[in-house]
Amino acid sequence: MSATSGLPCEGVNFFLADGEVAFQEVFHVHLHVFPRTTGDGFRIDAGWRQRPRAELDEAAESVRTGIAASPS
């Protein structure tokens, strides 16, 4: 049981969809919240590809730079 929400779950996954390439037909920000329990079998299978650590680090730095440049 989640101590903060009272939901019968042990954890939560968030999935954010934003834009046409995220399979949206009506353009808005859409946040899915999936309560999770051990052994629930939930899975998002999108054919993820393995990416080199350097590529992930570069993407993370781009995100940090973009956040820092955003107006407050």
C-alpha positions in Angstrom: 0.0 0.0 0.0 1.4 3.4 -0.9 1.9 5.5 2.2 1.2 8.7 0.3 -1.8 7.8 -2.0 -3.4 5.0 -0.2 -3.5 3.0 -3.4 -2.8 -0.8 -3.2 0.6 -0.5 -4.9 4.3 -0.7 -4.2 5.4 1.7 -6.8 4.3 3.8 -9.8 5.4 4.3 -13.4 4.8 7.6 -15.2 4.5 7.7 -18.9 4.4 11.1 -20.6 3.1 11.4 -24.2 3.5 14.8 -25.9 3.3 15.3 -29.7 2.5 13.5 -32.9 5.4 11.1 -32.8 4.2 10.1 -29.3 1.1 8.7 -31.1 -1.2 11.7 -30.1 -4.0 12.7 -32.4 -5.3 15.5 -30.2 -2.3 17.6 -29.2 -1.9 18.0 -25.5 0.4 16.8 -22.8 -0.9 13.4 -21.5 0.5 11.8 -18.4 -0.3 8.1 -17.7 0.1 6.9 -14.1 0.5 3.1 -13.6 0.2 1.8 -10.1 2.6 -1.2 -9.7 2.8 -4.3 -7.6 5.4 -7.0 -7.5 4.7 -9.6 -10.2 1.9 -7.6 -11.9 3.3 -8.4 -15.4 3.0 -4.8 -16.6 5.3 -4.1 -19.5 5.8 -1.4 -22.1 7.5 -3.0 -25.1 8.5 -0.5 -27.7 11.5 -2.3 -29.2 13.9 -0.1 -27.3 17.4 -0.2 -28.7 20.6 -0.2 -26.6 22.3 3.1 -26.7 26.0 3.7 -25.9 26.6 5.4 -22.5 28.3 8.4 -24.3 25.1 9.0 -26.3 23.0 8.9 -23.2 25.3 11.3 -21.4 25.2 13.7 -24.3 21.4 13.6 -24.4 21.3 14.2 -20.6 23.6 17.2 -21.0 21.4 18.6 -23.7 18.4 18.3 -21.5 20.2 20.0 -18.6 21.3 22.8 -20.9 17.8 23.3 -22.2 16.4 23.4 -18.6 19.0 25.9 -17.5 18.2 28.2 -20.5 14.4 28.1 -19.9 12.8 31.2 -18.5 11.9 30.8 -14.8 
